[in-house]
Amino acid sequence: MTQVKNLETDGYNAVQLAYGERKEKNTPKPLIGHFKKAGTTPKQKVVEFRDFRVEFEGQVDLGKTLEAGQIFIEGDFVDAIGTSKGKGFQGVVKRHGFAGVGGQTHGQHNRQRHPGSIGACSWPSRVFKGMRMAGRTGGDRVKVINLKVLKIYPEKNLLLVSGSVPGPKNSFVILEK
């Protein structure tokens, strides 16, 4: 925990948490000062949780480590927020689930996975906004809801949930109740 914000001083309630070790030489100087004020070493990721009220400010210690067992218990339902796997530039069949034309190409070739028409003729003489086309897929913020906490391993500070969690292996995921 690196900072506690409240309504009087900051205009909103929030708690700032940091995760992952980082070398001091690779950390910007303003962040080094921020972490020293909190009494902790530089961290890789800093996340702020808004509308998070801390009832007893006297009990909050900056630089304190939060364990998974302090926040979650077995049987809880949590939401997992992360960045989905990036898939690069993809066509409309993979990106938007278009069906293609199947086998009925009437003799044309290279038309099986194409999008088809993207607009009308001389009017409106343009392509409407929001037309689904090929492009970069994945790498989006995804929220998977109602994952059950199966087991908590306090010695490893590990949480086991049932279901799929967004993102590749070793990616950053936020769990919220």
HELIX and SHEET records of a PDB file:
HELIX    1   1 LEU A    7  ASP A   10  1                                   4    
HELIX    2   2 GLU A   24  ASN A   26  5                                   3    
HELIX    3   3 LYS A   29  ALA A   38  1                                  10    
HELIX    4   4 GLU A   57  GLN A   59  5                                   3    
HELIX    5   5 ALA A   68  ILE A   71  1                                   4    
HELIX    6   6 VAL A   92  HIS A   96  1                                   5    
SHEET    1   A 3 GLN A   3  LYS A   5  0                                        
SHEET    2   A 3 ALA A  14  GLU A  21 -1                                        
SHEET    3   A 3 LYS A  43  ARG A  50 -1                                        
SHEET    1   B 4 LEU A 158  VAL A 161  0                                        
SHEET    2   B 4 ARG A 141  TYR A 153 -1                                        
SHEET    3   B 4 PHE A  77  THR A  83 -1                                        
SHEET    4   B 4 ILE A 174  GLU A 176 -1                                        
SHEET    1   C 2 GLY A  88  GLN A  90  0                                        
SHEET    2   C 2 GLY A 135  THR A 137 -1                                        
END                                                                             
